[in-house]
């Protein structure tokens, strides 16, 4: 399983909340 797949699975639950922007920043900062 790729990092992107793991991130996508985790983020599906969070996308309805404000955490999406924070998660995306952390994700991009970590794996860019």
N, C-alpha and C positions, 0 to 999 in steps of 0.2 A: 504493500500500500504506500502510495506516494505521500509526501508531506501535504501537497495540495488536496489530495483526497481526504486526508485526516482533517485538515482545516475546513474543508467544505462540509464534512459531516458534522463537525462541531458547530460551525457557524449557522447551519440551517435552523437550529433551535434559537439562536440569538438574533437573527436578522430582523425580528419584529421589535427589538428593543434598541435603546441608544448605544448599547455595547458594540454595535456593528462598526461604528467609526473607530472606536478604541481598538477593537480586535484587528481591524484592517491595518491600522497604523503599526501595531505590534507585529503582525504577520509580515508586512512589507519591510519593516525595519530588520526583522530577523532573517528573512530568507531572500531578500532582494539581491 
